[in-house]
Amino acid sequence: MSVPADRFEPPAFHEGRPGLVRPVPVDPDGKVGPTRGQAAGKGWRRTSRGHYLPARFAAETAEQRIVEAAVALGADDAVTGWAALRWLGAAEFDGVELDLELPVPLLVDDHRMDPPPGAFITAERRQRDDRRVVDGLPVTHPLRSVCFEMRFAPTLVAAVKIFDMAAQSDLVSKREAETYVRRLSGWTGVGRCREAIALGDENTWSRMETEMRLLWREIGLVDVVSNHPVFDAAGNHIGTPDLLDLDHGVVGEYDGSLHLEGKQRAKDIRREGAFRRLGLEYVTMVAADRRDPADFLRRTRDACRRGGRDRSDRWTVTLPAWWVATTTVEQRRALTSEQRSRILGRRAG
């Protein structure tokens, strides 16, 4: 007797990815999949050609969407782009942009293949070491994946954000990306990819920090560090600002909606005061500045003029001997598991 959809339990995708389920093909007996008649009913959801899941298993996460798209892959194909980066641990790649789900990019041998719902295919040539299997899913190497996204990004700013978020997760470093992109000479979008790598930063913690840093660059602020700890003359840690212009001593912070809440707002005010007591100027960017950054840039120029008049020796970015450096991908990769949990677990705060 066939199993009805409301009692059918699809197989788990992989033991290392709890909660994800694998779509199943039609089964004439209705035991390991729906019968053809059942598949046509409301109790089942078609995920790709010939594969189904009970309708109660909605694709509510990026990972489940990726798994469902990957069922259509051939033996030498792979998930690439943002979806591969997500699978490899880059949480910032959630597959959503402007409240719309991004299609899962699939690198395939046969460009004539019909893409599954919610996916698109690319049949670009590949290199021998581009593909690997991670937790049961074939994905392209992080460098191939991030370069794919940067090459087809709609703007240079978008491409830099892609690099920064991949580097934030320690999947790629600038040195690695610069070396890899040399293999892509003549590929579509490779010029944009190279520019984005050159402008990228390995220690950016959010896309808005990237946007703010590039706005500063437009007005000539290029000696800027991201999320670098600042110390007083005695070696005490004062804070780690989003951005710090070393030439003028100007701190830049982006305040999203979280920063409007009571406790966070009080913390931000104390933090600003601590920086100012060291002689640092302070500029805040808010969501409204994204639509028209003219006033934010005006405030930045004003802060630079004030900071330029007082080159204080009360602050430094030189790390004391006891501080564990984490501003580069290489430094973070060298951390122990305990250090990663203790140090990097606080980055968002």
N, C-alpha and C positions, 0 to 999 in steps of 0.2 A: 504493500500500500504506500502511495506517495505521501511525503511529509508536507503538511500545509505550511504556508509561509510563516504564520505566526508562531510555529514551533520549530522551524528549521534554524539550526545554528551553523553558520558558515565557518570554515576553518580559520583559525588564527593565522595571521600573515607570518609572524616570526616571533619567537620567544623573547627576543630583545626589544620588541615593539608592542607591548601589551595594549590591547584595545583595538588594534587594527585587524580587519578581516579581509580575507581573500575572496574576490568574486568567483562564482562557480559556473561551469557550463551547463547546458541543458542535459538532463538525465532522463532517458525514456522511462525508467522505473520510478523517478521522482524521489530517490533516496539520498543522493549526494548532490542534487541540484533539482531545479524545477523541471517538470515535464513541459513540452512545448505549449500545451494548453495553459498550464499554470503561469508560465513566463509571460503570456499575453494578458494575464489578469492584473488587478490592482494591487495584489499582495506582493508583487515582485517589481524590482527596479532594474532596468537595463543599464549596465555600467559601460559596456563596450560591446562590439559585435560578438554575439554568442555567449556573453557572460552577464550574470545577474546576481543581485543580492535581495534579500527580503526588504521590502520598502521601509521597514522600521529601522534599518541600518542606514541612516542618512550620512552623507559625506560632509560631516560638520567640521572636520579639521583638515589642514593642509596635507597632513600625512596620509589621511585616508583618500583624499583626492588623488594624491600621487600614486598610491598603491593601485587604485582603480584604473588609472591611465596606463600604468606599466604593464597590466595584463596583456595589452595588445603588442608588446615588444617581441621582436624576433630574437634569435639566439645571440646575435652580435650587437643588438641595439642597446640603448641606455637612456635613462632620464638625464637631462642636462639643465643648465641655467639655474634659475632661482630654486627650482624644485630639488635639484641635486644638492645645492648649498644648504637648503633647509634640512634635507635628510642627513647631511653630514654634520649638522649641529649649529648652523647659523640661524638662530631663532628670529632674527630681524627680518628674514625673508619669509613672510607669512602668506604670500600668494594673493595679497589683496592690495589694490591701488585705487584710490578715490572711491572706496566702498564697493568696488567691483572685483570679482575673482579673476585672477590672471590665469590663462590657460597653462597647463603643464607642458613644458617643452620636451619633446622626445626626439633623440638623435637616432635616425634609422638608416638602413641600407637602401630601402626601396621607397623613393619619394611618392610612389603611386599609392601607398598604403592610406586607407581612410583613417583619419585621426579619430580617436574615441571622443565622446562628448567631454568638453572641458579641457581639451588638449590640442596642441598643434605639433606638426612634425617638421623637422629639418633634416635634410640629407647631405649636409656638408661633409666634405672628406674628413677623415679622422686619422689620428696617429696611434701607433701601436699601444702606447701606454695610457691612452685616454680613458679607458673603461676599467671599472672594478665593481665587485659585488660587495655591498655593505648591508648587513642584516637582511639578506635575501633579496635585495633590490639592486639591479645593475644601474650604476650612476657613472657620470663622467668625473674625471679628476677635478678637484677644486679649482685648479688654474684654468682648465678648459671651461668649466662651468661659469666662473666669474668673468672670463674674457668674452664668453658668448653673450652674457647679459650686458656687459659694457659696450660691446660692438654694436648692439642693436638698441641701446638706450636712446630715448627721444632727444635728450639734450646732454651736453657735457656735464652739467651739474648732476643730472640723474646718474650718469656713469660714474662720477666720483663718489657719490653716495653708495653705489653698489660696491665699489672697491673697499671703501671705508668699513662697511658693515661686514664684508667677508673677512677683512683683516681683524676687525674687532673680535671675531670668533676664532682667531688664530688659524684660519684655514689657509690663508695666503699671506705672504709678506711682499713688500715692494721689490726686494731683490729677486725673489722667485718669479714674480709677475713680469718684471722687466726682462728676465732671461727667457721666460716662456713666450712672450709676445713676439720675440724675434723669429720664432718658428712660423708666425702667421703672416709673413710678408705677402701682400697682395690680397689678403682676405677682406671681405666686406666689413667696413667699420673699424679696421685695425688702427687707423689714424686716431679716431676718437678714443679707442682703447688705450693707446700709448699716452695720449694727453691725460686721461683720467688717472692712470697709474702715477704719472709725474706729479699730479696735484693731490694724490691720495695721502692719507695720514693713517698710520697703524694704530693710533690711540684715540680715535674718535668713538664716542659712546652712543651717539644717536645721529639720525639723518639731519636733524635741525642744527646740530653743531657743525656738520659739513656745510650746510647752506650758509650759516653765519660766517664761517671761516672764509668761504669763497667770496662773500660780500665784502669782507675786510680786504681781501686780496685786490678787489676791483679799485679800492682807493689807496692802494700802495702798501698795505700792511702785510708784509711777507715773512717777517721774522716772528712767526707766531707758533706757539706750542699748544697742543691740545691735552687737557686733563693731566697737566704736569703739576706735581706737588710744589707748593710754595712754602718756604721756611723763613723764619725771622733770623736775625743775626746770631742768635744763640743756638740755632739749629732746631727750633721747635716748629712742628708742622702747623701751619696756619690754615691751609685749605688747598683744595685741588679744583681750580676754576675750569669751566668749559674751555675757555680760550685765554691765552695771555700773550699780549704783544710785548715782546722783550725790548723793543726799541724805545717805547714810550711808557712802559709800565702801566698798561691798560688791561684790566680784566673784562672779559666778555662772558655773559651768562645768558642762556635762553630759558625763559620762564614759561613753561606750558601750563595747562590747567591744574596740574598737581600742585604747582607753586602758589596757587591762590588759596589753598586750604590753610586753616589756622596754624597748626603746628609747623607745617613746612614753611609758611610765610614768615613766622617768627624766626625760624632757623636761618632763612635766607637773609633777613635783616641783620641778625648777629654776624653772619658770615661777611656781609658787605662791610659792616663796621670794622671787622678784624682786618680786612684787606686795606681799607682806607687808612687805618692807623699806621700801616706800614708805608704809606705814601703812594699806594697804588690807586689809580683811577678806576672807575667801575661803570660799565655800560650794560644795560639789560635789553634784550630783544624779546618781544612778545609776539603772539600769533598775528596781530594786526599789522605788524611790520613786514610780514611776508607779502601781503598784497601790494604794499608800497613801502619799500625800505628806505626811502629818501630821508625820513626823519631819524631813523636808526643810524644811518651813516653820518648824518649831521651831528648827532649826539656823540658818535665815535670820534669824529674829527675834533670836536670841542674837548673831549677827554684827552685826546692825544696832545693837544696844545697845552692843557693843564699839566699833564704828566711830563711832557717834554721840558717844562720849566723846572721840575723838581726831580732830578735823577737821584732817587733815594738809595742809600746803601743799607736800608733797614730790611730789605728782603733779598732772597736769593732762590734760584732754582737748582743750585748745586746740592746733590743728595748727600746727607750725612752718612757715615759709615754703617749705621744701624738700619738704614732704610733699604727695603727690598725693591729693586727697580722693576717696573712692569710696563714701561712706556713703549716697548717694541714687541713685535710678535715673537722674536727669538727669546727675549727675556721671559715672556709669559709661558712659552713652551717649556722652558727650563724649570718651572716651578714644580714643586712636589704637589701631590693631591691635596695635602693638608694646607699648603700655602695657597693653592688656587681657591679652595673653599673659604679660607679665612680672609684673604686679601681681595680677590676678584669678586667675591660674593657681595662686597659692599660697594662695588663700583656705581651701581644705579643710584645710590644715595649720595 
